[in-house]
Amino acid sequence: MKRFHTFLATMALTATVPALASVEDELIAAREAFRTNNVAELARYASSTSSHPLASYPAYWLTWKALEKDDDAQVITFLNTVKEGVMPERIRNEWLKHLGKREEWARFAQEWKNLPLEGADEETRCYADALRLRQGNRDIDLSAFLQGRDAPPGCETLLETALAKGIIGPDWVWRRVRLLLAGNYLTAARKLATAVGQTLDAGMLAKPATADASTPGGQEVLVYDIVRNKGRANLDAAADALRAIESSLGKERAGFAWGQLALLAAKRQQMAQALSWFAQADDDQLTDEQWEWWARATLRTGQWSVLEQVTRTMPARLAIKPAWQYWRARALQALGRGSEATSLLVQASNGHQYYAMLAREELGTTLSAPPSTKAPGEQDVSTINALPAVRRSLALFHLAEDYRKPEFRTDAQREWRWAMRNLSDGQLLAAAELARRHNFYDMAIYSAERTRDEHDFSLRYLTPYRDITRRYAKQLEIDEAWVYGLIRQESRFITVARSGVGASGLMQLMPATAKWVAGKMGLASFAVDDIDTNIQLGTWYLRYVRDSLSNNAVLATAAYNAGPNRARSWQDSKPLEGAIYAETIPFDETRDYVQKVMANAAYYSSGFEHTERSLKNRLGTIPAR
């Protein structure tokens, strides 16, 4: 643990600091007291006086416990003591939710003024909007609640207030109820229906055949049955059931149901059905997800004229996304409207992400080796190192690393992200360099990616452990840039990264996969978190899935995330452009993953000065299944 002691020594702590040997022990013990709900022990640690960078953390954890008991006195004491940083910001955000739930609006209004908007989560913003409605402000945007997802309790309070104030009415409420039912958020749907004096009986939802079709609630249950039950079991049977009762449902409910069936068909890549049913849907009730899948269905089937119409008609908030600027431009090119396409491609080419890269290639520009950027000076790095939040972040990071306590890494990341707000490009690059020196690679990338005009791609696309990675990539004859692109997306070079489903290490190997690969390689024993072993196993598996999937890197990348069988199932009966295959992957996570890994690989290839730098060429063509 000498590294942690040495690190603290460099922080210029005063004589009031406890003996260095006790600093980490007390913090770990205080965190354990927090975890085990030992409030008395936690209070003892919180009461000690110290000036080391993490001195406020025991009191911070104690205040979280106080919030659980609505102990405002401790919250006020903490906020009066610790006035700046991510700790008071998170405490105030949570306290505001308690105040909103208790309808203590005067105190809420007072504290809301002290919370930066970046520190407010969705529920707190909902309470703030409810307060604005109570104060007579009717300019509240509620469109986000028509996107087919549940919302936290504070947002239910907002909707109840909006209903009471006449901002929304029964028709709006029924639209949201339909979406909640389609998402299987039954409790929330029933509660909202009750707010407009209607009943969604739990028995009818469990047995839709008993629904009374003469009532609004009964008709909504019939739509729910078609969309949620029949649609997931057999799309053709669901469509037949909808046609049988379509006239009795009315245009609005039937149009909603067709849109939901179309979404299900598109996600199953039954694109002809999807397009037919989207044409019968009520455009006004389509969510952003449905609009995007309508566009993807036209893309997958090569119907460029319909794609042009859909991307022209979709809501402006979607049409301005680089993805749909790019694909609309491609549709315009296919239709011979090159000047219009060029204008959109120029707009989509701003930035350094996946679709910006594809747009620039359509405009005739391929990645070149990134220009050298003046490295931050030592004084610049020292200035960033002196920021209190950065000092706390690095102290937490080294505590996590040296004592293998990942919970402290989460706090370190929060502190670092807070410290990066409102920094200039030069300051962000100095911060990225500082993080790199401490091997805090994920936050080095985070800082480097936030620059607006000045960029350092060697910090955005770090190459730690290159001797190991290059060795195994060469042995297995796979592209080193692709391996790095995948590791960057999988773990951000966090060697002890552990996903919620148990994947481990730099290349995020599942235990069963690691064991299977080790067996194939003849390794009798292995440690999956060991850097060399993790890269060895991960690159072997990457080569294996590539070989089993037509030697195609895009398919292998999809397989690495979602499994080889799924990657195969997403192939078409005809060859597909790689970018179209990636865009029409049904899983949001895997679609984003494939696009980012392939974009990363292009940047790494450029940095390595490899021959292949075109993203479109990397995506290539996906063979027919």
Beta strands, then each sheet from edge to edge (+ up, - down):
strand 1: 576-577
strand 2: 621-622
sheet 1: 1+ 2-
end
